[in-house]
Amino acid sequence: MGQTPAPKKRPPFTRLHAVIILASIMFIATVASFFSNDVEATRNVHPVQLIKLNEQALSQIHASITSSANNIKNVSHVLQANEATEQDQEPEQQIQPLATLKQTTVKIKSGHSLSSIFRKHHFSHQDLYRIMKTGSAAKALLNLQLGHTLLIESNDQGQIHSLAYQINHLQTINVARIEDDFTIEINNKSIEKRVNFSEGRIQSSLFEAGKQAGLSDALVMEMAGLFGWDIDFALDIRQGDHFSILYEEQFIDGKKYQTGTILAAEFTSRGKSFKAIRFTDQSGRTSYYTPKGLSMRKTFLRSPVDFRRISSRFGKRKHPVLNRMRLHKGVDYAARRGTPIQSSGDGKIIFKGRKGGYGRVVIVQHGSRYQTLYAHMNGFKRGMRVGKYVKQGQTIGFVGSSGRATGPHLHYEFRVNGSHRNPLTVKLPNAAPIKSAFKDDFLVHAERLLAQLNTHKPTQIALNEE
């Protein structure tokens, strides 16, 4: 069946049309008036006079028509000019309403991705595509972290106006719309560093003293690590031992962000004081040194495991399994099964496997003079093999009770040129001291920090830049 054509739209009725119609009515009324007067006047007129009267009437009609036409023309020009002026002024007078934007805040949960968030909130996937094409910075949006926040501004049609995602406390990704494209940038907040001072005295334990001094457990552990080569914190600590510490605190926008590192510290144990100073040389290497520039770090750890107690010391003893006197060539550290065992120094594994009553054993060669042995392991760290080089503090195995052992512990031996030495008392060689090229800078830096440490006043000091 054929479709009925749509009716044509009538043009709009304007003021110009009204003027033309009014002028036409006036013209018709004028002509009618002329004819009515002429008929009345010529009833008793001679034919020649009638012709002259008609000629005069026609002349007047013509003049009237011409005048009406000119008036219509003038009115038309004026109206068209007014309409043109109004059209020209209209864009300037018209007020464009601002687009209404809505904010959507999303806290990232398990399973969230940018695509799933856009789909759930009906945001434009074309905008998502454009955002991901803005540059390498957009890659951070591919791995949204749990608990972080995503802030999106959009209009009612789901088009994105802006997007902000906090990567961490210091970095935020900002996406902004420019017409049909997007720009992206990563803003980095600046960290303000402040120096704080604290001191404490041992009454029951190091951690309790640290807590009373306002130090975090992590900072106490860092301090123990600094002096751990010279002080055995499991055996040497006595009531009355004391410490003082300068440490860094970091602030963002005036609020504390986190506790930084130790800048200088002093620990007095059994009347003997040890001092450590942090320094970064011009090559970028950071380490801790004594006031004379010797490294606080020794080439060997004093204790290669986090132990509860020493269950057996170096020297002659009655063997708990063989039940006879025998030289105990190492130290036994009682610890929970599975506790990580660390290599006490840099070196190369020269043995890994079972060794009689030692059970599972790893032996590490350190240079030409030193060897360390780790026995009764529950298992080896994956990847450990003969010939592999390990670093100081690297996990090589786990505490167990393999071989002749009455319970889980680490048997640790320290050998110098093949001779067994007591791991608890042997003098450990220092790591390399500060390089001579940087020593003058270090001495100036150390003097300033030690002066602050000795005055026990928590005033601001200049930090050694890293």
C-alpha positions in Angstrom: 0.0 0.0 0.0 1.2 3.5 -0.9 2.0 5.8 1.9 0.0 9.1 2.3 2.3 12.0 1.7 3.0 14.1 4.7 1.1 17.5 4.6 3.3 20.4 3.7 4.2 22.8 6.5 2.6 26.3 6.2 5.1 29.1 6.4 4.9 31.1 9.7 2.7 34.2 9.8 5.0 37.2 10.4 4.5 40.9 11.1 5.4 41.6 7.4 2.4 39.6 6.3 0.1 41.5 8.6 1.3 44.9 7.2 0.9 43.8 3.6 -2.7 42.6 4.3 -3.5 45.9 6.1 -2.1 48.0 3.2 -4.1 45.9 0.7 -7.3 46.6 2.6 -6.6 50.3 2.7 -5.9 50.3 -1.0 -9.2 48.6 -1.8 -11.1 51.0 0.4 -9.5 54.0 -1.3 -10.4 52.7 -4.8 -14.0 52.0 -3.8 -14.3 55.5 -2.4 -13.1 57.0 -5.6 -15.6 55.0 -7.7 -18.5 55.8 -5.3 -17.9 59.6 -5.5 -17.5 59.6 -9.2 -20.7 57.7 -9.9 -22.6 60.1 -7.6 -21.0 63.2 -9.2 -21.5 62.2 -12.8 -25.1 61.4 -13.0 -26.0 64.7 -14.7 -22.6 65.5 -16.3 -22.0 65.9 -20.0 -20.1 63.0 -21.6 -17.0 65.1 -22.4 -16.8 66.3 -18.8 -17.3 62.7 -17.7 -14.3 61.6 -19.6 -12.2 64.4 -18.0 -13.4 63.4 -14.6 -12.6 59.8 -15.1 -9.1 60.7 -16.3 -8.6 62.8 -13.1 -9.9 59.9 -11.0 -7.6 57.4 -12.7 -4.7 59.8 -12.1 -5.5 60.0 -8.4 -5.9 56.3 -8.1 -2.5 55.7 -9.8 -0.9 58.2 -7.3 -2.6 56.5 -4.4 -1.5 53.0 -5.6 2.1 54.3 -6.0 2.1 55.8 -2.6 0.7 52.7 -0.9 3.3 50.5 -2.7 6.1 52.8 -1.5 4.7 52.7 2.0 4.5 48.9 1.9 8.1 48.7 0.5 9.4 51.0 3.2 7.6 49.1 5.9 9.0 45.9 4.5 12.5 47.2 4.5 12.2 48.4 8.1 10.8 45.1 9.3 13.5 43.1 7.5 16.2 45.3 9.0 14.7 44.9 12.5 14.5 41.2 12.1 18.1 41.0 10.8 19.3 43.1 13.8 17.5 40.9 16.2 19.0 37.8 14.6 22.5 39.4 14.8 22.0 40.2 18.5 20.5 36.9 19.5 23.7 34.9 20.0 25.1 37.7 22.2 22.0 37.9 24.4 21.4 34.1 24.6 22.8 32.6 27.9 24.1 29.0 27.4 23.3 26.9 30.4 26.3 25.1 32.0 26.3 21.3 31.7 25.3 19.6 35.0 28.1 17.3 36.2 27.8 14.5 38.7 30.6 13.1 40.8 31.0 9.3 41.3 33.4 8.0 44.0 34.4 4.4 43.7 36.4 2.6 46.4 38.3 -0.2 44.7 37.3 -3.7 45.7 38.3 -7.2 44.6 37.5 -7.8 41.0 37.2 -4.1 40.1 38.7 -2.9 36.8 38.3 0.4 35.0 36.2 -1.4 32.3 33.8 -3.0 34.9 33.4 0.4 36.7 32.5 2.1 33.4 30.1 -0.6 32.6 28.4 -0.5 36.0 27.9 3.2 36.0 27.0 3.5 32.3 30.0 5.7 31.4 31.0 6.1 27.8 33.2 3.3 26.6 34.5 5.5 23.8 35.8 7.8 26.5 37.4 4.8 28.2 39.2 3.9 25.0 40.4 7.5 24.5 41.7 7.7 28.1 43.7 4.5 27.8 45.3 5.9 24.6 46.5 9.1 26.2 50.0 7.8 27.1 52.2 5.5 29.3 50.8 7.1 32.5 47.4 5.5 31.8 49.0 2.0 32.4 48.6 2.6 36.2 44.8 2.5 35.6 45.1 -1.1 34.4 46.0 -2.3 38.0 43.7 -0.6 40.4 44.8 -1.3 44.0 42.4 -2.5 46.7 41.2 0.2 49.0 42.3 3.0 46.7 39.8 5.6 45.5 38.6 6.6 42.0 36.8 9.9 41.5 34.9 10.5 38.2 33.0 13.5 37.0 30.5 12.9 34.1 27.4 14.5 32.5 24.0 12.9 32.3 24.9 11.1 29.0 27.8 9.3 30.8 30.5 11.3 29.1 33.6 11.7 31.2 34.6 15.3 32.2 37.5 14.3 34.6 39.0 11.3 36.4 41.3 11.1 39.4 43.0 8.0 40.9 45.3 8.0 43.9 48.1 5.6 43.1 49.7 6.0 46.6 50.1 8.6 49.2 52.5 10.6 47.0 51.1 10.1 43.4 47.7 10.9 41.8 46.7 10.4 38.2 44.5 13.2 36.8 42.6 12.9 33.6 40.9 15.9 32.0 38.7 16.2 29.0 39.5 18.7 26.2 36.7 18.7 23.6 36.7 15.1 22.3 40.1 14.1 23.6 41.8 13.7 27.0 45.0 14.8 28.8 46.6 12.8 31.5 49.3 13.6 34.1 50.7 12.2 37.3 50.9 14.7 40.2 53.6 14.1 42.8 53.2 15.4 46.3 56.3 16.7 48.1 57.5 15.1 51.3 58.6 17.4 54.2 61.3 15.8 56.3 61.6 16.7 60.0 64.1 15.4 62.6 63.0 14.1 65.9 64.9 13.0 69.0 64.2 10.3 71.5 65.9 8.5 74.3 65.2 5.6 76.6 66.5 3.4 79.4 66.2 -0.4 79.6 64.1 -1.6 82.5 62.7 -4.9 81.3 63.3 -5.2 77.5 64.5 -3.2 74.5 61.0 -3.1 72.9 59.4 -1.9 76.2 61.9 0.9 76.5 61.4 1.8 72.9 57.7 2.0 73.3 58.0 4.2 76.4 60.3 6.5 74.3 57.6 6.8 71.6 59.4 4.6 69.0 57.7 2.2 66.7 58.7 -1.5 66.7 60.1 -1.1 63.2 62.4 1.8 64.4 63.5 -0.3 67.5 64.3 -3.2 65.1 66.3 -0.8 62.9 68.3 0.4 65.9 69.0 -3.2 67.0 70.2 -4.0 63.5 72.6 -1.1 63.5 74.3 -2.3 66.7 73.6 -6.0 66.2 77.2 -6.7 65.0 78.6 -5.3 68.3 75.9 -6.1 70.8 74.0 -9.3 71.3 70.5 -8.0 72.2 69.4 -11.5 73.3 72.3 -12.0 75.8 74.2 -8.7 76.4 71.3 -6.3 77.4 71.2 -5.4 81.0 68.9 -3.2 83.1 70.2 0.4 83.0 71.5 0.2 79.5 70.3 3.3 77.6 70.1 4.8 74.1 69.5 8.1 72.3 68.4 8.4 68.7 67.9 11.0 66.0 65.4 9.9 63.4 63.5 11.3 60.4 59.8 11.8 60.2 58.0 12.4 56.9 55.0 14.7 56.4 52.6 15.3 53.5 50.4 18.4 53.5 51.3 19.0 57.2 50.2 15.5 58.3 52.6 12.7 59.4 53.0 10.2 56.6 55.5 7.8 58.1 58.6 7.4 60.2 61.8 7.6 58.2 65.3 6.2 58.9 67.7 6.7 61.8 70.1 9.5 61.2 72.3 9.0 64.2 72.1 6.8 67.3 74.1 5.9 70.5 73.7 2.8 72.5 75.4 2.2 75.9 75.6 -1.4 77.1 77.5 -2.5 80.2 79.2 0.9 80.3 80.5 0.7 76.7 79.0 3.1 74.1 78.6 2.6 70.4 77.7 5.3 68.0 76.3 5.0 64.4 75.9 7.8 61.8 74.1 7.6 58.5 75.8 9.1 55.5 75.2 9.2 51.8 78.3 9.9 49.7 78.5 11.7 46.4 78.2 8.4 44.5 74.8 7.7 46.1 75.9 5.0 48.5 74.3 5.1 51.9 75.5 3.3 55.0 76.2 3.7 58.7 79.6 4.5 60.1 81.4 5.0 63.4 82.4 8.7 64.2 85.8 7.8 62.7 84.3 6.6 59.4 84.5 2.8 60.0 81.6 0.7 58.8 79.1 -0.3 61.4 78.4 -3.3 59.3 80.6 -6.4 59.8 81.2 -9.0 57.2 79.3 -11.5 59.3 76.0 -11.5 61.3 76.5 -12.4 64.9 73.2 -14.5 64.9 72.0 -16.0 61.6 68.5 -16.7 63.0 65.7 -15.1 65.0 66.0 -17.3 68.1 64.2 -17.6 71.4 67.2 -18.7 73.4 70.6 -20.3 73.1 70.1 -23.9 74.0 73.7 -25.0 73.9 76.9 -22.9 73.9 80.4 -23.5 72.3 82.7 -25.8 74.3 82.6 -29.2 76.0 79.3 -30.5 77.0 77.4 -33.8 77.6 75.7 -34.7 74.3 71.9 -34.9 74.8 71.6 -37.9 72.4 75.0 -39.7 72.8 75.0 -39.1 76.6 78.7 -38.5 76.8 81.1 -35.6 77.1 82.0 -34.1 73.7 83.3 -30.8 72.3 80.4 -28.8 71.0 81.9 -26.9 68.0 79.2 -24.4 67.5 76.2 -22.7 69.1 72.6 -24.0 69.2 69.9 -21.5 68.7 66.4 -22.8 69.8 63.7 -21.5 67.5 60.4 -22.5 66.1 60.3 -25.1 63.3 60.3 -23.3 59.9 62.0 -20.1 61.2 64.2 -18.7 58.3 67.9 -19.3 58.5 70.1 -16.5 57.0 73.6 -16.7 55.6 75.7 -14.8 58.0 77.9 -13.3 55.3 78.5 -13.0 51.5 79.9 -16.2 50.1 79.5 -19.4 48.0 77.6 -22.6 48.9 80.2 -25.4 48.9 77.9 -28.1 50.4 74.2 -28.8 50.5 72.7 -32.1 51.7 72.7 -34.6 54.5 75.8 -35.0 56.7 75.5 -37.7 59.4 74.2 -36.5 62.7 74.1 -32.9 61.4 71.0 -33.9 59.3 70.3 -31.4 56.5 73.3 -29.0 56.2 74.5 -26.0 54.2 78.1 -24.9 54.3 79.1 -21.5 52.9 82.7 -20.4 52.0 83.4 -16.7 52.7 86.6 -15.7 50.8 89.7 -17.9 51.5 89.7 -17.8 55.4 86.1 -18.2 56.6 83.5 -20.9 56.6 80.0 -21.1 58.2 78.0 -24.3 58.8 74.2 -24.5 59.3 72.8 -27.8 60.5 69.6 -29.7 61.5 67.6 -27.9 58.9 64.0 -28.8 58.2 64.4 -27.9 54.6 66.4 -25.8 52.1 65.4 -22.6 50.5 64.3 -23.2 46.9 67.1 -22.4 44.5 69.9 -23.1 46.9 72.6 -25.3 45.2 76.3 -26.0 45.4 78.2 -23.2 43.6 75.5 -20.5 44.2 76.6 -17.2 45.6 74.5 -15.8 48.5 74.4 -12.4 50.2 74.5 -11.6 53.9 71.0 -12.0 55.3 69.7 -14.1 52.4 67.6 -17.0 53.5 69.2 -20.4 52.8 67.0 -22.8 54.8 64.6 -23.3 57.7 64.9 -24.4 61.3 64.2 -28.1 61.9 65.4 -31.1 63.9 66.9 -33.4 61.2 69.8 -35.6 62.2 70.6 -36.2 65.9 68.5 -33.5 67.5 66.1 -33.5 70.4 64.0 -30.6 69.1 63.9 -27.9 66.5 67.0 -25.6 66.6 69.9 -24.3 64.4 73.4 -25.6 65.0 75.8 -22.9 63.8 79.5 -23.2 63.4 82.1 -20.5 62.5 85.5 -21.6 61.1 88.6 -19.5 60.6 91.3 -21.2 58.4 89.6 -24.5 59.2 89.6 -24.0 63.0 86.3 -23.8 64.9 85.8 -20.5 66.8 83.1 -19.5 69.2 80.5 -17.6 67.1 79.4 -15.5 70.2 82.9 -14.1 71.0 84.9 -14.3 67.8 86.0 -10.9 66.6 84.2 -10.2 63.3 86.0 -8.3 60.6 84.6 -4.9 59.6 83.2 -4.1 56.2 85.1 -1.6 54.1 85.4 1.9 55.7 84.2 5.1 54.1 86.2 6.0 51.0 89.0 8.6 51.5 87.5 10.8 48.8 84.3 11.3 50.9 85.8 11.3 54.4 86.2 15.0 54.9 82.5 15.5 54.0 81.6 12.7 56.3 83.5 14.2 59.3 81.7 17.5 58.9 78.3 15.8 58.7 79.1 13.5 61.6 80.2 16.4 63.9 76.9 18.2 63.3 74.8 15.1 64.0 76.7 14.1 67.1 76.4 17.7 68.5 72.7 17.4 68.1 72.6 14.0 69.6 74.7 15.1 72.6 72.6 18.2 73.4 69.4 16.1 73.4 67.4 19.0 71.9 65.0 18.0 69.1 65.7 21.1 66.9 65.8 21.0 63.1 69.1 20.2 61.4 70.1 20.0 57.8 69.8 16.5 56.3 72.4 14.9 54.2 70.7 14.7 50.9 70.4 11.3 49.2 
